Amino acid sequence: MTPAQIKESMPEEFQDFMANPFTYRVPNGESYSDLVKRLDPFVLHMERTTEPMLIVSHMSVLQVLMGYFCDKTWNEIAKARFPPGVVVQLTPSHYGWKEEVFRLEEGDATGLTPLK
């Protein structure tokens, strides 16, 4: 569902989420705070890994991982979007992580084009 659809069909849930998106827990689900705790062991594993790693996941997981590795604020994390056909490459450096964003070219599964 899009945010507009959620706002229309579940206005109270939408309002509660907007009031505190980091700690609001969706019905039968988890909050971003819960997600951060759940991802902690995986993040530690990622930091120890020396081989390239491909992560395909839901938007919220990708937002949390990008926030951690790229030192993003909560507001930046909440606004981050990963559209279809986009690959984000994180490379460790002396001063954190280098972020590069590529778009898969339509009809060409082998080529990536840097986003400008």
C-alpha positions as CSV (number, residue, x, y, z in Angstrom):
1,M,0.0,0.0,0.0
2,T,1.1,3.5,-0.6
3,P,1.2,6.1,2.2
4,A,-1.8,7.8,0.7
5,Q,-3.8,4.5,0.7
6,I,-2.8,3.8,4.3
7,K,-3.8,7.3,5.3
8,E,-7.2,6.9,3.7
9,S,-8.0,3.3,4.8
10,M,-6.4,3.4,8.3
11,P,-6.3,7.1,9.4
12,E,-5.7,6.4,13.1
13,E,-2.8,4.0,12.4
14,F,-1.3,6.5,9.9
15,Q,-1.5,9.3,12.5
16,D,0.0,7.2,15.2
17,F,2.9,6.2,12.9
18,M,3.5,9.8,11.8
19,A,3.6,10.9,15.4
20,N,6.5,8.6,16.2
21,P,7.7,6.5,13.2
22,F,10.8,5.0,14.9
23,T,9.0,3.4,17.9
24,Y,5.4,2.9,16.5
25,R,4.7,-0.8,16.1
26,V,2.3,-1.7,13.3
27,P,-0.4,-4.3,14.3
28,N,1.1,-7.8,14.2
29,G,4.4,-6.3,13.1
30,E,7.5,-4.5,14.4
31,S,8.7,-1.0,14.8
32,Y,11.9,0.4,13.2
33,S,13.3,0.2,16.7
34,D,12.5,-3.5,16.8
35,L,14.0,-3.9,13.4
36,V,17.3,-2.3,14.5
37,K,17.6,-4.7,17.4
38,R,16.8,-7.7,15.1
39,L,19.4,-6.6,12.5
40,D,22.2,-6.1,15.1
41,P,23.7,-9.6,14.7
42,F,23.5,-9.4,10.9
43,V,25.3,-6.0,10.9
44,L,28.1,-7.5,13.1
45,H,28.4,-10.3,10.6
46,M,28.5,-7.8,7.7
47,E,31.3,-5.8,9.4
48,R,33.4,-9.0,9.8
49,T,32.9,-10.2,6.2
50,T,35.7,-9.6,3.8
51,E,33.9,-11.0,0.7
52,P,31.3,-9.0,-1.4
53,M,27.8,-9.4,-0.2
54,L,24.5,-8.9,-2.0
55,I,21.4,-8.0,0.0
56,V,17.9,-8.1,-1.4
57,S,15.3,-7.1,1.1
58,H,12.3,-5.0,2.1
59,M,12.6,-1.3,2.0
60,S,12.7,-0.9,5.8
61,V,15.6,-3.3,6.2
62,L,17.5,-1.5,3.5
63,Q,16.8,1.9,5.1
64,V,18.1,0.7,8.5
65,L,21.3,-0.8,6.9
66,M,22.0,2.3,4.9
67,G,21.4,4.4,8.0
68,Y,23.9,2.4,9.9
69,F,26.7,2.1,7.4
70,C,26.3,5.6,5.9
71,D,25.8,7.4,9.2
72,K,22.4,8.8,8.2
73,T,20.0,10.5,10.6
74,W,16.6,9.1,11.3
75,N,15.0,11.7,9.1
76,E,17.3,10.7,6.2
77,I,16.6,7.0,6.8
78,A,12.8,7.5,6.8
79,K,13.0,9.4,3.4
80,A,15.3,6.9,1.7
81,R,13.8,5.0,-1.2
82,F,15.2,2.2,-3.3
83,P,13.3,2.2,-6.6
84,P,13.1,-1.0,-8.8
85,G,16.2,-1.5,-10.9
86,V,18.6,0.3,-8.6
87,V,21.6,-1.2,-7.0
88,V,23.5,0.5,-4.1
89,Q,27.1,-0.5,-3.6
90,L,28.7,0.2,-0.3
91,T,32.5,0.0,-0.1
92,P,34.4,0.2,3.1
93,S,36.9,3.1,3.3
94,H,39.2,4.6,5.9
95,Y,36.5,7.2,6.8
96,G,33.3,5.0,6.8
97,W,31.6,3.7,3.7
98,K,31.6,4.9,0.1
99,E,28.1,4.8,-1.4
100,E,27.6,4.4,-5.1
101,V,24.2,4.1,-6.8
102,F,23.7,2.3,-10.1
103,R,20.6,1.8,-12.3
104,L,20.2,-1.5,-14.2
105,E,19.8,-0.7,-17.8
106,E,16.5,-2.0,-19.2
107,G,17.0,-5.1,-21.3
108,D,20.7,-5.4,-20.2
109,A,21.1,-7.6,-17.1
110,T,24.9,-7.2,-17.4
111,G,25.4,-3.5,-17.3
112,L,25.1,-1.0,-14.5
113,T,25.0,2.8,-15.2
114,P,26.0,5.2,-12.4
115,L,23.2,7.5,-11.3
116,K,24.0,11.2,-11.4
